Amino acid sequence: MRIIILFLCLLITACGDTEKSYEVTVNKDTLVFGRTNEISVELDSNWRAIPADWCELQISGRNKHYILINVSEYDGKFDRKTDEIFSEYNSKKDFRIESKSNIVVDEIPSLFASFEYTDGEDSEKTFLNCYFIPLKNKFIDIRVSAPEPFFDETYAEGVLDTINIINKTDIPKGSPTKRPFFFPGKILKKMNSSLSKKTILFSEKIINSNKAFSELAALDKNFAKSKDLKYFNKNKNIESLKIILKYGFTGFNDLELIIDKSLAGFLVINYLAELDEKTFSVEKNISQEMIKRNMLSFNDIKTVYENYSTVSELEQKMRM
């Protein structure tokens, strides 16, 4: 039996589309979301569609669970996309992360995160599960929430079993980054006496250091194949310096400085992620020593956070 449900189409902010009515066909128990049919969710008699800026579903009765699904354009910058999503919750009281992990949604490497928050002084706590699914040009985020007395973790996780990604062309390789959702600014400000006053790291330098390292590593492999040791010794440093200068560094020491500071900032962020600024911890002591030793400024560490995926990629390359 075919049922026609009328609700507003997805608001795709990147295109600047305006809201308008959108007629969607529900075939049997499946509701198809998205202007180009990117995703479907199986329904049963407990669910009903709600006209909204989002594709929004509400379970009837006492459970009070909500599912919100959004499909938007995506430029491949995962951290920036999740930042935009969670900026919507800035006004919530006590908004904090509970857990996060890499998951697979319908064969696509994705990220799961659970949060809790309250809307105001007298509001009850809300639990929120989020699933971030990156495709090549589309980004899908699915949110399952309910007030604390009604939230059922098993039910919320079970929603994934109903998800079907219709258009799976160009699935990204590997899992998205698990960068901490919150920059540890409050803790860092309490370490002000240890922070450098001079900022060295900027986005362009971090990105270029990653590119330069990749090319230098490839050059190493090529020279390693050479059996002419004399040619190897004569030319390797010359070719390496060309690469370093091409990416705007003055020499080997300049590149090494940016890499060392980037990796140190990366570790500091990971040590301090989601820590309570009022609690003593070994991680804070280690971070403070790393900040002093590498002469990191507050803005150095903030730049690493903003380029977390790039530094993470660089760190993985250096392990290989």
N, C-alpha and C positions, 0 to 999 in steps of 0.2 A: 504494500500500500504506500502510495506516495503522498507525503504531507508537505505543504508549502508553508514555511515559516518566514515571516518578514522581520528583519532586524537591520540595523545600520551596519554598513560595511566597515571593514577595518580602517582605522585611521593610520595611513602610512605617512608618518611625519616627514621622512626624508624627501618625499615627493611634493609635500605641501598640499596634499589632496584635501578637499573639503568634504564634510560629512554629507552622505546622501543615502536614501533608502536602497537596500540591496536585497533582491529576492533570491533566496537560497533553497535549493531542493534537498529535502531530506529523504534519502532512499533507504527504506527499511529502518534500521536503528543507527544510521550513520549520518552525522551532520558534517558537511564539508565547509571549512573556513577558508577565507582568503579570496581575493579577486581572481587569482590564477590557480585556485584549488591546490594550495601547497600542503594542507594538512586536514585530516579527518579525525573525528572522535566518535567512538561508539556511544550511543545513548540508550537509556532504558526509560521506563515510565516515570521514574523519580525526577527526571531532569526537564527543565524548560528553558528556552532561550529568552534572554532579556535584552531589549533594545538598549544599546549603549555605545560609547566610543570604542569599546572593546568587543570582541566576540566573547560574550560573558554567559556563563551557565550557572544556574543555581539549583541545588538539590532541595527538594521540598521537604517539609516536615521538620522535625526537631534537630536534625543534623546540622543544618545551616552551613554547609560547605559551599564555597564558591570556586569556580574555575574561570580564570581569565586567560585568554589566548590572544597573542598579538603576532602578526607577521609584518616585518618592516624591511626596508632595504638595508644592506650590510656591506661595509667596505673592507671587511677583514680585520678591523681593529676591535678585538674582543673586549679588552679591558675598558676601552672608551664606551663601548655599547652598554656594558653592564653598569658603568658609572651613571650613564644617562637614565637607565631604568631605576636605579636606587636613589637617584636625586629626587624622585617623586615621593620618597618616604622621609625626606629631611625634616618635615614638620612633625613626624611621629615622636612620641615620647619613649625613651628607653629602647630605641630601635637598635638591635644588636644581632650579630650572627651567632647561630648555635652550632652549625656544622657545615662543611662543604666537601665535595668529593667529585672526582670524575666518574661519569656514568655513560652508558650507551643508550640512546633513545632510538628505537627502530633502526639499529645498525649504524647510527651516526654518533661519533664521539661528542659528548656534551658535558655540561657541568651542572651539578645539583647543589643547591644551598638552602638551608633552612634558617628562618629568622623569627624573632618575636618582637612585638612592640605594643604600645598602647596609644590611643588617639588623644587622650587627655587625662587630667587628674582623676576623674571619676569613671573613666572607661575601663572595660574589662580587657585583659590581655588577648592579643590575637596572635595565632601561630600562622606562619606563611612558608610554604614550600615552593621553591622556584626551580624551573628546569630551563637552561639556556641551550638552544640548539642552533649552531651556526652552519649555514650552507655557504656556497660561494657568493651568491648575491643577495640572499635572504637570511634574516635572523628571526628565529621563532622563540618567544619566551612564553612559558606556561606557568601560571601561578595558582596554587591551591591554598585556600585559607579558610580559617574558621575561628570563632572565639574559643578561648582555652577550654571551657567546659564541654564543648562539642567536638573538638578536634580529634580526629582518629588517624594516627600515623599510618596504620596499615591501609586504610581506605585511601589516604592521600597518595601514598606510594603506588597504590593499585591503579591510579589514573594512567600511569605510563603504559600499562598493558592495553589501554584503549587507543593509544596514539598510533596513527599511521601517517608517515610522511609520504605524500603522493609523488612529488617531484624530487628525486634524489640525485639529480645530475650534479657532478662536481662536488662531491663530499670532501671537506677538508681532511688532510692527512694529520693523524695524531690528535691528541686531546687538547682542548683549549687550556690556556694558562689558569693556574689556581692562585692568581695574585690575591693577597689579602684585600677584602672589600673596603677596609678602612685604613687610611694612612695614620700611623701612630704619632700624630703631631703633638698631642698633649704630653706624651711621655718625653718626646724629644725636647720640647720646650723646657722641661724640668732638668734636662741635661745641658742647658744653655752654656754653662761654664766650660764644658768639654768641646763644644762645637766651634769649628773654625769660622772666622768672620768673612773669609774669602771663598767665593763660589767658583769652582773650576768646571763642574759638569753642566753641560747643556745638551738638549735632545740631539742636535745635529752631531755633536762629538760622540755621543753614545752610539748612535746609528752607524756613523762612519767607522767607529772602532770595530763594530761587529762585521761590517763589510770588509774592512782591511784584514781582519784576522782570518776570514774565510779565504780570501785570495792568497794570503801568506801560507795558510795550511795547504792549499792546492799547489802552490809553488814548491813547497817542501816535498810533496808527493812526486812531482815531476822530476825534481833534482835527485830524489832518492832512486829513481829508475836509471839515472846516468851512471855509466861505468867509468866515465872519464873524470877522475878525482880532481885533476888539475883544472879542468873546465868548471867543475862544480865549485871549487874554492874561489875561483876568479869571478864568477858571475852571480852566485847566489845573493851576496850582499847588495850588489848593484841592482838586481831585479827587485829585491825586497824593499830597498829604499825608494824605488820608483813607485811602488804600490803605496807605501806610507805617505809619500809626498802627494800622491794623487788624491788621497782622502783628507788632505788639509793638515796633516801632522808635520811637525818640524823635524822629527827624527824618531828613532826607536824608543828613546826615553820618554818622549811626549806621548806616544801611543801606549806604552806600558803604564804610564801614570793614569791615563783615562781608564784603562782596563782595570787596574788595581782598585781605583776609587769606585768604579761601577760595581765591581764584585763585592767590595766591602759594604757599600750601601745596600746591596741586594741582601746580604746576610743580616745586616742590622734590621731591615724591614721584616725579614722572616722571623728573627728572634723576638721582635717587639709586637708582632701582629696579634691583635685581639687581647693583649695583656692589659690588666687593670693598672692604670698609672699610679694608683695608691699602694699597690702591693710590692713588697720586696721580692726580687727574683734573681737567680743566677744569670738569666738571659739579659737582664738590664745591665749587670756588671760587665758581662762580656761585650755587649753592644757599646757601652761607654768607652771601654778600652780600644775597641776597633775604631770608633769615631776619633779618638785622640791620635792613635797610631797612623791613621790614614788622612788626618786633618780634613775631616768632612764637615761641611756646613749644613745647616738646615735645608737650604735650597738644593744642595748636592743630592741629599737623600730624597727630597721631593721629586727631583728630576728622574732619579732612578725609579721611583714608584710610578711615575707617569710613563716610563719606558720599560716597565717590568718585563714584558714579553721579550723585548730585544735583549735585555741583560740575561734573562733566563736562557735564551737561545745561545748566547755567548758562553755562559757558564757550562752548558751542556757540551758545546764544541770543545772547550778546553779540557773536558774530562776524557774525550775520545783520543 
